[in-house]
Amino acid sequence: MRTIGNILWFFLAGFWLALGYVVAGVVACVLIITIPFGIASFRLAGYVIWPFGRTVVWNPGAGLWSVIGNVLWVLFVGWELALIHLAAGLLLCLTVIGIPFGIACWKMVPLALLPLGREVVPVGAVSRDPYGVPVRY
């Protein structure tokens, strides 16, 4: 079922959303000092293109630099990617078949805003804490 969901996602929204992340990653890698932003953007592009069966967890050892980086990311790139996710989710929700994909797209908005300090892992490698937040074993 995940494979079918991923294939449908790829054709409905995944390719175009991933393209936005790749463009942001290329721009970030051209400016040498922002290469960590480019790496994070490419990691998110891989997740956005094939999301089902994987999840995103916080990396507790990310530290202060990821917080500072996330603030800069939101100011320069994150809000645009988040708006793209919101618009794509709205368009997907216009059809009955697209509603689950639209909801999945909206769940990626926080990831588009704060990508640094997160890891993409298989669903089987995490559990949930009492508050429902995914954590690694």
Beta strands, then each sheet from edge to edge (+ up, - down):
strand 1: 54-58
strand 2: 118-122
strand 3: 126-128
strand 4: 134-136
sheet 1: 1+ 2-
sheet 2: 3+ 4-
end
